[in-house]
Amino acid sequence: MRVPSAVDRFLAAMPGASPEHVQARVRITARFFQMHAVGPGAIPWPMVRRMMQCMDFGQPVVVGPPATPPPELVRLPATSFLGDGHFMLMPTFEDDAPWWWDISPSVRYLRWFAPRVEKEIEPGANIADGGDARFFIPVARVPGQRLVRPL
C-alpha cells in the first residue's frame, strides 16, 4: 500500500463516501497503525484488522495532531476484541462512573466513526446509536505517560 499523500489526508477528512474517499481513509488508517500502534509489545496485525473492520469508512477519518482531540474523552473498556486505547466523546454504555480522561493537545490520535447500528438487542432496548466519533490513542496503552491521564 502506498504512503498517503496530502490529497489522501484531505479526502479522508472530508464528508463523502465515494470510492476515492473510502480508499483514502483506508490508506490513512493503515499508515497510522503502521507508524504508531504496531511493533514489538504493541498491537498485532490481526487486532489491527479487527479494529479496521469496526470502522465506517463512509465517514471522515482524521489523524492528529495538528488538529487537536477534545480535551476530555471517555475511555472505552479494554476488550479482547479491540484491545486498549479507545475513547469516545460521551458514554453510550450504562455505568455509574464513566472513565473520563484528560487528553493533551499534542497527543497522536486517529479519529473515525463507528458504524451505525439500526436494530434492537431485545424488545424495547436499542443498541447505542453508533455512528459517533471514536478515537484511538496509542500512548494511552503505555503506563506512566503524561499525555493521556485519568481525571
KANORCOR-V558014 format. One record per backbone hydrogen bond with DSSP energy under -0.5 kcal/mol. NH is the residue of the N-H (numbers start at 1). CO is the residue of the C=O. E is the energy in kcal/mol with one decimal. If there is no record, write none. Layout:
nh,co,e
NH,CO,E
NH,CO,E
This chain:
nh,co,e
9,5,-2.2
10,6,-2.2
11,7,-3.0
12,8,-3.0
13,9,-1.5
14,10,-1.1
22,18,-2.4
23,19,-2.6
24,20,-2.2
25,21,-2.3
26,22,-2.3
27,23,-2.3
28,24,-2.6
29,25,-2.4
30,26,-2.7
31,27,-2.3
32,28,-2.2
33,29,-2.3
34,30,-2.3
35,31,-2.6
36,32,-2.6
37,33,-1.8
38,33,-2.2
39,43,-0.5
42,39,-2.4
43,37,-2.3
47,44,-1.0
48,44,-1.6
49,45,-2.7
50,46,-1.7
51,47,-2.6
52,48,-2.6
53,49,-1.7
54,50,-0.8
54,51,-0.9
55,52,-1.2
56,113,-2.8
57,55,-1.0
59,56,-1.6
61,12,-2.6
62,111,-2.4
64,109,-2.2
73,101,-1.9
74,88,-2.9
75,73,-0.5
75,99,-3.4
76,86,-2.8
79,83,-1.0
83,79,-2.5
87,135,-2.7
88,74,-2.1
89,133,-0.8
95,93,-0.6
100,98,-1.4
101,73,-3.1
102,149,-3.7
103,71,-2.9
103,101,-0.5
104,147,-2.8
107,104,-1.4
109,64,-2.5
110,136,-1.9
111,62,-3.4
112,134,-2.1
114,132,-2.2
115,54,-0.6
117,129,-1.3
118,116,-0.5
121,125,-1.8
122,125,-1.0
125,122,-2.6
126,124,-0.6
127,119,-1.4
131,115,-0.7
134,112,-3.0
135,87,-2.5
136,110,-2.4
137,85,-2.8
138,136,-0.5
140,137,-1.4
141,138,-2.0
142,139,-1.7
143,141,-0.6
145,142,-1.2
149,102,-2.1
151,100,-2.1
